[in-house]
Amino acid sequence: MTISGNVLGASLTPEERPKPKVTIKPARHVFRGDTVTLRCDIYDEGVTSWSYSWYKEVSTRVFSNRQEHTFSSVTESDADPRAVLSVSPQKWLTEGDPVTLICEVYSFSTGWTFSWFTLTVSPGNSYDYNLLSDSSRGAEGNYTVSFAALNHTGVYSCRAEREKSVNKTQYSNTQQLWVTGVSPPVSLVVSPSRTQHFTSVSLSLSCEDQSNSTGWRVRRYTDGGRLEDCSSLYRGSQTGSTCTISSTNTSDTGVYWCESESGEKHHPLNITAHLSDVILESPVHPVTEGDHLILRCLYRRTTAPNLRADFYKDGSLIQNQTTEMSITTVSKSHEGFYYCKHPERGESPKSWISVRRISNDHCCMC
């Protein structure tokens, strides 16, 4: 069940307007006939009286004016079918990798047909939905690309509907696919060279072209779906092919890449900025099978040497009380989510470490 609450009755500027908080009890999946209560709370000093308007999905019809609204016996009509899009096995790909987009409608019966879309971003950061010409390939809820190509890089969404019915979902959440070329013409170099970064530090990203051509710029796609140039970032500036962020903020988290004047996109990297006191020092680029991998815990505001931490992969402890974790010969089995944890300083966020197989085409010993 997805229901949102809007609040009326206060004259405030956008910067001052408090955000309502909606709670649902019980906060779980419910069954037909259950009692469900919705409550809207606003925390703002100086304002004691609010009026409330509840809406269902995109409808403009108000179905309740109370702060708390109770459904005494819910039915399917009280909920809206929602399409949810996921990616398997992962959204970070190399040319030739397989990938499947999965569109599901939870808690509703079968009989759905699916449409698939790519999204383009207008200058005003709004989306245009473009139906894929071969959208019928994903009629069963799975849209599979057997061999990913560079032009599969993009933002995707899906939609579900039932035959002979007006029952149609809204567009699903979006998923971004990134496909990197085996030998990209340009590399995105990050300094400091790691995926995770503390806030309030400087960060540099440079597009380095082996042919020394010009015209490359750094662009970013945020978790919130915004497409931005480096110069539009808070405390960000672009000089030539180098983007400099003088003081990082959590809002600087996103996917960064090099883009040419003609619109070519290359070398996407996931960069994150954190308020935490501990981060994981992990490689920015995928690791190749056979490489030597070293992971370290980094600490904010500390001069103490040789702090020991525990290291985890996919939630399981793999090495404890050590200053760094070393994998002498990386294999595909080492791919996964890693983080480190110090007993007093806390734990780092998780980072995905991707392992690239060595193909026969790039084997020096063949």
C-alpha positions as a Markdown table, in Angstrom:
| # | Residue | x | y | z |
|---|---|---|---|---|
| 1 | Met | 0.0 | 0.0 | 0.0 |
| 2 | Thr | 1.4 | 3.3 | -1.0 |
| 3 | Ile | -0.4 | 6.4 | 0.3 |
| 4 | Ser | 1.0 | 9.9 | 0.7 |
| 5 | Gly | -0.2 | 12.8 | 2.8 |
| 6 | Asn | -0.1 | 16.5 | 1.9 |
| 7 | Val | -0.4 | 19.3 | 4.4 |
| 8 | Leu | -2.3 | 22.6 | 3.9 |
| 9 | Gly | -2.8 | 25.6 | 6.1 |
| 10 | Ala | 0.5 | 27.4 | 6.6 |
| 11 | Ser | 2.1 | 30.3 | 4.7 |
| 12 | Leu | 5.8 | 29.6 | 4.6 |
| 13 | Thr | 8.7 | 30.1 | 2.2 |
| 14 | Pro | 10.0 | 26.9 | 0.6 |
| 15 | Glu | 13.1 | 27.0 | 2.7 |
| 16 | Glu | 11.1 | 27.2 | 5.9 |
| 17 | Arg | 8.3 | 24.7 | 5.1 |
| 18 | Pro | 8.6 | 21.7 | 7.4 |
| 19 | Lys | 8.2 | 18.3 | 5.9 |
| 20 | Pro | 5.3 | 16.0 | 7.0 |
| 21 | Lys | 6.1 | 12.5 | 8.3 |
| 22 | Val | 3.7 | 9.7 | 7.4 |
| 23 | Thr | 3.6 | 6.6 | 9.5 |
| 24 | Ile | 1.6 | 3.4 | 8.8 |
| 25 | Lys | 0.6 | 0.9 | 11.4 |
| 26 | Pro | 1.2 | -1.9 | 11.1 |
| 27 | Ala | 4.4 | -1.1 | 9.2 |
| 28 | Arg | 4.4 | -4.3 | 7.1 |
| 29 | His | 2.5 | -6.1 | 4.4 |
| 30 | Val | -1.1 | -6.5 | 5.4 |
| 31 | Phe | -3.9 | -9.0 | 4.4 |
| 32 | Arg | -7.4 | -8.3 | 3.2 |
| 33 | Gly | -9.6 | -7.4 | 6.2 |
| 34 | Asp | -6.8 | -6.1 | 8.4 |
| 35 | Thr | -7.1 | -2.7 | 10.1 |
| 36 | Val | -4.5 | -0.1 | 8.9 |
| 37 | Thr | -4.0 | 3.4 | 10.4 |
| 38 | Leu | -2.2 | 6.3 | 8.7 |
| 39 | Arg | -0.9 | 9.2 | 10.6 |
| 40 | Cys | 0.6 | 12.5 | 9.5 |
| 41 | Asp | 2.9 | 14.5 | 11.9 |
| 42 | Ile | 4.6 | 17.8 | 11.4 |
| 43 | Tyr | 7.2 | 19.1 | 13.8 |
| 44 | Asp | 7.6 | 22.8 | 13.7 |
| 45 | Glu | 8.0 | 25.3 | 16.5 |
| 46 | Gly | 5.5 | 28.1 | 16.7 |
| 47 | Val | 2.8 | 26.4 | 14.6 |
| 48 | Thr | 0.1 | 24.6 | 16.6 |
| 49 | Ser | -2.7 | 24.1 | 14.1 |
| 50 | Trp | -2.5 | 22.3 | 10.8 |
| 51 | Ser | -5.1 | 21.1 | 8.3 |
| 52 | Tyr | -4.5 | 17.7 | 6.6 |
| 53 | Ser | -5.4 | 16.4 | 3.1 |
| 54 | Trp | -4.8 | 12.7 | 2.2 |
| 55 | Tyr | -4.4 | 11.6 | -1.4 |
| 56 | Lys | -4.0 | 8.2 | -3.1 |
| 57 | Glu | -1.2 | 8.0 | -5.6 |
| 58 | Val | -1.6 | 10.8 | -8.2 |
| 59 | Ser | -5.3 | 11.4 | -7.6 |
| 60 | Thr | -6.4 | 14.9 | -6.9 |
| 61 | Arg | -9.3 | 13.7 | -4.8 |
| 62 | Val | -9.0 | 14.1 | -1.1 |
| 63 | Phe | -10.1 | 11.0 | 0.7 |
| 64 | Ser | -9.6 | 12.2 | 4.3 |
| 65 | Asn | -9.0 | 15.5 | 6.2 |
| 66 | Arg | -8.0 | 14.0 | 9.5 |
| 67 | Gln | -4.5 | 13.8 | 11.0 |
| 68 | Glu | -5.1 | 10.1 | 11.5 |
| 69 | His | -7.1 | 8.0 | 9.1 |
| 70 | Thr | -8.0 | 4.3 | 9.7 |
| 71 | Phe | -9.1 | 1.7 | 7.2 |
| 72 | Ser | -11.2 | -0.7 | 9.3 |
| 73 | Ser | -11.0 | -3.5 | 6.7 |
| 74 | Val | -8.6 | -3.0 | 3.9 |
| 75 | Thr | -9.1 | -4.5 | 0.4 |
| 76 | Glu | -7.0 | -4.5 | -2.7 |
| 77 | Ser | -8.8 | -1.4 | -3.9 |
| 78 | Asp | -7.2 | 0.5 | -1.0 |
| 79 | Ala | -3.7 | -0.2 | -2.5 |
| 80 | Asp | -2.2 | 0.6 | -5.9 |
| 81 | Pro | -0.3 | -1.9 | -8.0 |
| 82 | Arg | 3.3 | -0.7 | -8.2 |
| 83 | Ala | 5.9 | -1.9 | -10.6 |
| 84 | Val | 9.3 | -2.4 | -9.1 |
| 85 | Leu | 12.4 | -2.7 | -11.3 |
| 86 | Ser | 15.6 | -4.5 | -10.3 |
| 87 | Val | 18.8 | -5.6 | -12.1 |
| 88 | Ser | 20.5 | -9.0 | -12.2 |
| 89 | Pro | 23.3 | -9.8 | -11.6 |
| 90 | Gln | 24.5 | -6.1 | -11.3 |
| 91 | Lys | 24.2 | -2.7 | -13.0 |
| 92 | Trp | 28.0 | -2.3 | -13.5 |
| 93 | Leu | 29.0 | -4.1 | -16.7 |
| 94 | Thr | 31.8 | -4.6 | -19.2 |
| 95 | Glu | 31.2 | -5.0 | -22.9 |
| 96 | Gly | 29.9 | -8.5 | -23.6 |
| 97 | Asp | 28.4 | -9.1 | -20.1 |
| 98 | Pro | 24.8 | -10.4 | -19.8 |
| 99 | Val | 22.2 | -8.4 | -17.8 |
| 100 | Thr | 18.5 | -8.8 | -17.0 |
| 101 | Leu | 16.1 | -6.1 | -16.0 |
| 102 | Ile | 13.3 | -7.6 | -13.8 |
| 103 | Cys | 9.9 | -5.9 | -13.5 |
| 104 | Glu | 7.6 | -7.2 | -10.7 |
| 105 | Val | 4.2 | -6.2 | -9.4 |
| 106 | Tyr | 4.1 | -7.2 | -5.7 |
| 107 | Ser | 1.0 | -8.5 | -3.9 |
| 108 | Phe | -1.1 | -8.7 | -7.0 |
| 109 | Ser | -2.1 | -11.7 | -9.1 |
| 110 | Thr | -0.5 | -12.6 | -12.4 |
| 111 | Gly | -1.7 | -11.7 | -15.9 |
| 112 | Trp | 0.4 | -8.5 | -16.3 |
| 113 | Thr | 2.2 | -7.4 | -19.5 |
| 114 | Phe | 5.2 | -5.2 | -19.3 |
| 115 | Ser | 6.5 | -2.2 | -21.3 |
| 116 | Trp | 10.2 | -1.1 | -21.1 |
| 117 | Phe | 11.5 | 2.5 | -21.3 |
| 118 | Thr | 14.7 | 4.4 | -21.5 |
| 119 | Leu | 14.8 | 7.8 | -19.9 |
| 120 | Thr | 16.4 | 11.0 | -21.1 |
| 121 | Val | 16.9 | 14.0 | -18.9 |
| 122 | Ser | 15.7 | 17.5 | -20.1 |
| 123 | Pro | 17.6 | 20.6 | -19.1 |
| 124 | Gly | 15.1 | 21.2 | -16.3 |
| 125 | Asn | 16.0 | 17.7 | -14.8 |
| 126 | Ser | 12.7 | 16.2 | -15.7 |
| 127 | Tyr | 12.4 | 12.8 | -17.4 |
| 128 | Asp | 11.1 | 11.8 | -20.9 |
| 129 | Tyr | 10.1 | 8.2 | -21.1 |
| 130 | Asn | 11.0 | 6.5 | -24.5 |
| 131 | Leu | 9.4 | 3.2 | -25.3 |
| 132 | Leu | 12.1 | 0.6 | -26.3 |
| 133 | Ser | 11.5 | -0.5 | -29.9 |
| 134 | Asp | 11.9 | -4.1 | -28.9 |
| 135 | Ser | 9.9 | -3.7 | -25.7 |
| 136 | Ser | 7.9 | -6.9 | -26.4 |
| 137 | Arg | 11.0 | -8.9 | -25.6 |
| 138 | Gly | 10.3 | -8.3 | -22.0 |
| 139 | Ala | 6.7 | -9.2 | -22.0 |
| 140 | Glu | 7.1 | -11.8 | -19.2 |
| 141 | Gly | 8.6 | -9.4 | -16.8 |
| 142 | Asn | 12.3 | -10.1 | -17.7 |
| 143 | Tyr | 14.1 | -8.0 | -20.3 |
| 144 | Thr | 17.4 | -9.7 | -21.0 |
| 145 | Val | 20.4 | -8.3 | -22.9 |
| 146 | Ser | 22.8 | -11.3 | -23.7 |
| 147 | Phe | 25.8 | -9.1 | -24.7 |
| 148 | Ala | 25.9 | -5.6 | -23.3 |
| 149 | Ala | 27.2 | -2.9 | -25.6 |
| 150 | Leu | 28.3 | 0.6 | -24.8 |
| 151 | Asn | 25.0 | 2.0 | -26.1 |
| 152 | His | 23.1 | 0.0 | -23.4 |
| 153 | Thr | 24.4 | 2.6 | -20.9 |
| 154 | Gly | 21.4 | 4.5 | -19.7 |
| 155 | Val | 18.5 | 4.9 | -17.3 |
| 156 | Tyr | 15.6 | 2.4 | -17.5 |
| 157 | Ser | 12.1 | 2.1 | -16.2 |
| 158 | Cys | 9.2 | -0.3 | -16.7 |
| 159 | Arg | 5.4 | -0.3 | -16.5 |
| 160 | Ala | 2.8 | -3.1 | -16.2 |
| 161 | Glu | -0.8 | -3.4 | -17.3 |
| 162 | Arg | -3.4 | -6.0 | -17.6 |
| 163 | Glu | -5.0 | -7.0 | -20.9 |
| 164 | Lys | -8.7 | -5.9 | -21.3 |
| 165 | Ser | -8.4 | -3.8 | -18.2 |
| 166 | Val | -7.8 | -0.2 | -17.3 |
| 167 | Asn | -5.6 | -1.4 | -14.4 |
| 168 | Lys | -2.1 | 0.1 | -15.2 |
| 169 | Thr | 0.8 | 0.9 | -12.9 |
| 170 | Gln | 2.7 | 4.1 | -12.7 |
| 171 | Tyr | 6.2 | 4.1 | -14.1 |
| 172 | Ser | 8.5 | 2.0 | -11.9 |
| 173 | Asn | 11.6 | 3.2 | -10.0 |
| 174 | Thr | 14.5 | 3.8 | -12.3 |
| 175 | Gln | 17.7 | 1.7 | -12.7 |
| 176 | Gln | 20.9 | 2.9 | -14.3 |
| 177 | Leu | 23.0 | 0.5 | -16.3 |
| 178 | Trp | 26.7 | 1.4 | -16.9 |
| 179 | Val | 28.7 | -0.4 | -19.6 |
| 180 | Thr | 32.4 | 0.2 | -19.7 |
| 181 | Gly | 34.5 | -0.6 | -22.9 |
| 182 | Val | 37.3 | -3.1 | -22.6 |
| 183 | Ser | 39.7 | -0.4 | -23.8 |
| 184 | Pro | 38.0 | 2.9 | -23.2 |
| 185 | Pro | 39.5 | 6.0 | -25.0 |
| 186 | Val | 39.5 | 8.0 | -21.8 |
| 187 | Ser | 40.0 | 7.2 | -18.1 |
| 188 | Leu | 38.5 | 9.0 | -15.2 |
| 189 | Val | 41.2 | 9.5 | -12.6 |
| 190 | Val | 40.1 | 10.2 | -9.0 |
| 191 | Ser | 42.3 | 11.8 | -6.3 |
| 192 | Pro | 42.5 | 10.6 | -3.6 |
| 193 | Ser | 42.2 | 7.3 | -5.5 |
| 194 | Arg | 39.4 | 5.5 | -3.7 |
| 195 | Thr | 35.6 | 5.0 | -3.9 |
| 196 | Gln | 34.7 | 6.3 | -0.4 |
| 197 | His | 35.5 | 9.8 | 0.8 |
| 198 | Phe | 35.0 | 11.8 | 4.0 |
| 199 | Thr | 33.0 | 15.0 | 3.9 |
| 200 | Ser | 34.7 | 18.4 | 4.1 |
| 201 | Val | 37.7 | 17.3 | 2.1 |
| 202 | Ser | 38.9 | 18.2 | -1.4 |
| 203 | Leu | 38.3 | 15.8 | -4.3 |
| 204 | Ser | 39.6 | 15.9 | -7.9 |
| 205 | Leu | 38.3 | 14.0 | -10.9 |
| 206 | Ser | 40.2 | 14.2 | -14.2 |
| 207 | Cys | 39.4 | 12.8 | -17.7 |
| 208 | Glu | 42.7 | 11.6 | -19.1 |
| 209 | Asp | 42.7 | 10.8 | -22.9 |
| 210 | Gln | 45.5 | 8.7 | -24.3 |
| 211 | Ser | 45.3 | 10.5 | -27.6 |
| 212 | Asn | 45.6 | 13.9 | -25.9 |
| 213 | Ser | 42.3 | 15.1 | -27.5 |
| 214 | Thr | 40.3 | 17.9 | -25.7 |
| 215 | Gly | 36.7 | 18.4 | -25.1 |
| 216 | Trp | 36.1 | 15.9 | -22.3 |
| 217 | Arg | 34.1 | 17.0 | -19.2 |
| 218 | Val | 33.1 | 15.3 | -16.0 |
| 219 | Arg | 29.4 | 14.7 | -15.5 |
| 220 | Arg | 27.4 | 13.2 | -12.6 |
| 221 | Tyr | 24.2 | 11.2 | -12.1 |
| 222 | Thr | 22.9 | 11.4 | -8.5 |
| 223 | Asp | 20.9 | 8.8 | -6.6 |
| 224 | Gly | 18.0 | 11.2 | -6.7 |
| 225 | Gly | 18.0 | 11.1 | -10.6 |
| 226 | Arg | 19.7 | 14.4 | -11.3 |
| 227 | Leu | 22.1 | 14.8 | -14.2 |
| 228 | Glu | 24.7 | 17.5 | -13.5 |
| 229 | Asp | 27.9 | 19.1 | -14.7 |
| 230 | Cys | 30.8 | 19.6 | -12.3 |
| 231 | Ser | 30.5 | 23.4 | -12.5 |
| 232 | Ser | 26.9 | 23.1 | -11.2 |
| 233 | Leu | 27.9 | 21.2 | -8.1 |
| 234 | Tyr | 28.1 | 23.0 | -4.7 |
| 235 | Arg | 31.8 | 24.0 | -4.4 |
| 236 | Gly | 32.5 | 22.3 | -7.7 |
| 237 | Ser | 34.5 | 23.8 | -10.6 |
| 238 | Gln | 35.6 | 22.5 | -14.0 |
| 239 | Thr | 39.0 | 23.5 | -15.4 |
| 240 | Gly | 39.7 | 21.9 | -18.8 |
| 241 | Ser | 39.0 | 18.2 | -18.2 |
| 242 | Thr | 39.4 | 18.3 | -14.4 |
| 243 | Cys | 36.6 | 18.6 | -11.9 |
| 244 | Thr | 37.5 | 19.9 | -8.5 |
| 245 | Ile | 35.3 | 19.8 | -5.4 |
| 246 | Ser | 36.9 | 22.0 | -2.8 |
| 247 | Ser | 34.9 | 20.6 | 0.2 |
| 248 | Thr | 32.9 | 17.4 | -0.2 |
| 249 | Asn | 29.3 | 17.0 | 1.0 |
| 250 | Thr | 27.1 | 13.9 | 1.2 |
| 251 | Ser | 25.2 | 15.3 | -1.8 |
| 252 | Asp | 28.3 | 14.7 | -3.9 |
| 253 | Thr | 27.6 | 11.0 | -3.8 |
| 254 | Gly | 26.8 | 9.7 | -7.3 |
| 255 | Val | 28.1 | 8.2 | -10.5 |
| 256 | Tyr | 30.7 | 10.2 | -12.3 |
| 257 | Trp | 31.9 | 9.8 | -15.9 |
| 258 | Cys | 33.7 | 11.4 | -18.7 |
| 259 | Glu | 31.6 | 12.8 | -21.6 |
| 260 | Ser | 32.7 | 14.1 | -24.9 |
| 261 | Glu | 31.3 | 17.1 | -26.8 |
| 262 | Ser | 29.5 | 14.6 | -29.0 |
| 263 | Gly | 27.8 | 12.9 | -26.0 |
| 264 | Glu | 30.0 | 9.8 | -25.7 |
| 265 | Lys | 30.1 | 8.5 | -22.1 |
| 266 | His | 33.0 | 6.5 | -20.8 |
| 267 | His | 34.5 | 5.2 | -17.6 |
| 268 | Pro | 31.6 | 5.6 | -15.0 |
| 269 | Leu | 32.7 | 5.4 | -11.4 |
| 270 | Asn | 30.6 | 5.3 | -8.2 |
| 271 | Ile | 31.9 | 7.9 | -5.7 |
| 272 | Thr | 30.5 | 8.3 | -2.2 |
| 273 | Ala | 31.0 | 11.0 | 0.5 |
| 274 | His | 30.2 | 10.1 | 4.1 |
| 275 | Leu | 29.8 | 11.9 | 7.5 |
| 276 | Ser | 31.0 | 8.7 | 9.3 |
| 277 | Asp | 34.3 | 8.6 | 11.2 |
| 278 | Val | 35.4 | 5.5 | 9.3 |
| 279 | Ile | 35.6 | 4.7 | 5.6 |
| 280 | Leu | 37.0 | 1.8 | 3.6 |
| 281 | Glu | 39.9 | 2.5 | 1.3 |
| 282 | Ser | 39.1 | 0.3 | -1.8 |
| 283 | Pro | 40.0 | 0.6 | -5.5 |
| 284 | Val | 38.0 | 2.9 | -7.7 |
| 285 | His | 38.2 | 0.6 | -10.8 |
| 286 | Pro | 37.3 | -3.1 | -11.2 |
| 287 | Val | 40.1 | -5.5 | -10.1 |
| 288 | Thr | 41.4 | -7.9 | -12.7 |
| 289 | Glu | 41.7 | -11.6 | -11.8 |
| 290 | Gly | 45.2 | -12.4 | -10.6 |
| 291 | Asp | 45.8 | -8.9 | -9.2 |
| 292 | His | 46.9 | -8.1 | -5.6 |
| 293 | Leu | 44.2 | -6.3 | -3.6 |
| 294 | Ile | 44.7 | -4.4 | -0.4 |
| 295 | Leu | 41.9 | -2.9 | 1.7 |
| 296 | Arg | 42.4 | -0.5 | 4.6 |
| 297 | Cys | 40.3 | 1.3 | 7.2 |
| 298 | Leu | 40.7 | 5.1 | 7.2 |
| 299 | Tyr | 39.7 | 7.3 | 10.2 |
| 300 | Arg | 38.6 | 10.9 | 10.4 |
| 301 | Arg | 40.6 | 13.1 | 12.8 |
| 302 | Thr | 43.2 | 10.6 | 14.0 |
| 303 | Thr | 47.0 | 10.5 | 14.2 |
| 304 | Ala | 47.1 | 7.1 | 15.9 |
| 305 | Pro | 49.1 | 4.6 | 13.8 |
| 306 | Asn | 48.3 | 1.0 | 13.2 |
| 307 | Leu | 44.7 | 1.0 | 14.4 |
| 308 | Arg | 43.4 | -2.6 | 14.0 |
| 309 | Ala | 40.0 | -3.4 | 12.5 |
| 310 | Asp | 37.8 | -6.3 | 11.4 |
| 311 | Phe | 37.0 | -6.8 | 7.7 |
| 312 | Tyr | 33.8 | -8.2 | 6.3 |
| 313 | Lys | 32.6 | -9.4 | 2.9 |
| 314 | Asp | 28.9 | -9.7 | 2.2 |
| 315 | Gly | 28.2 | -9.5 | 6.0 |
| 316 | Ser | 30.6 | -12.2 | 7.0 |
| 317 | Leu | 33.8 | -11.7 | 9.0 |
| 318 | Ile | 36.8 | -12.6 | 6.8 |
| 319 | Gln | 39.8 | -11.1 | 8.7 |
| 320 | Asn | 39.9 | -9.7 | 12.2 |
| 321 | Gln | 42.1 | -7.3 | 14.1 |
| 322 | Thr | 44.5 | -6.2 | 11.4 |
| 323 | Thr | 45.7 | -2.9 | 10.0 |
| 324 | Glu | 44.9 | -4.0 | 6.4 |
| 325 | Met | 43.3 | -6.8 | 4.5 |
| 326 | Ser | 45.4 | -8.4 | 1.7 |
| 327 | Ile | 44.2 | -10.8 | -1.1 |
| 328 | Thr | 47.3 | -11.9 | -2.9 |
| 329 | Thr | 45.6 | -13.4 | -6.0 |
| 330 | Val | 42.1 | -12.1 | -6.8 |
| 331 | Ser | 39.6 | -14.4 | -8.3 |
| 332 | Lys | 36.0 | -13.9 | -9.4 |
| 333 | Ser | 34.8 | -15.3 | -6.1 |
| 334 | His | 36.2 | -12.3 | -4.3 |
| 335 | Glu | 33.6 | -10.0 | -5.9 |
| 336 | Gly | 31.2 | -8.6 | -3.4 |
| 337 | Phe | 30.4 | -5.9 | -0.8 |
| 338 | Tyr | 33.2 | -5.1 | 1.7 |
| 339 | Tyr | 33.4 | -3.0 | 4.8 |
| 340 | Cys | 35.6 | -2.6 | 7.9 |
| 341 | Lys | 34.8 | -2.1 | 11.6 |
| 342 | His | 36.8 | -0.7 | 14.4 |
| 343 | Pro | 35.6 | -1.6 | 18.0 |
| 344 | Glu | 35.6 | 2.1 | 19.2 |
| 345 | Arg | 35.5 | 4.2 | 16.0 |
| 346 | Gly | 32.6 | 2.3 | 14.3 |
| 347 | Glu | 32.2 | 0.7 | 10.9 |
| 348 | Ser | 32.6 | 2.0 | 7.4 |
| 349 | Pro | 29.9 | 2.1 | 4.7 |
| 350 | Lys | 29.9 | -0.8 | 2.2 |
| 351 | Ser | 31.7 | -0.7 | -1.1 |
| 352 | Trp | 31.2 | -3.1 | -4.1 |
| 353 | Ile | 34.4 | -4.5 | -5.4 |
| 354 | Ser | 34.0 | -5.8 | -9.0 |
| 355 | Val | 36.4 | -8.4 | -10.4 |
| 356 | Arg | 37.0 | -8.5 | -14.2 |
| 357 | Arg | 37.8 | -11.9 | -15.8 |
| 358 | Ile | 40.8 | -12.1 | -18.1 |
| 359 | Ser | 39.6 | -13.0 | -21.6 |
| 360 | Asn | 41.7 | -14.9 | -24.1 |
| 361 | Asp | 41.8 | -11.7 | -26.3 |
| 362 | His | 43.7 | -9.9 | -23.6 |
| 363 | Cys | 45.9 | -12.7 | -22.3 |
| 364 | Cys | 49.6 | -11.9 | -22.8 |
| 365 | Met | 50.7 | -15.5 | -22.3 |
| 366 | Cys | 48.4 | -17.0 | -25.0 |
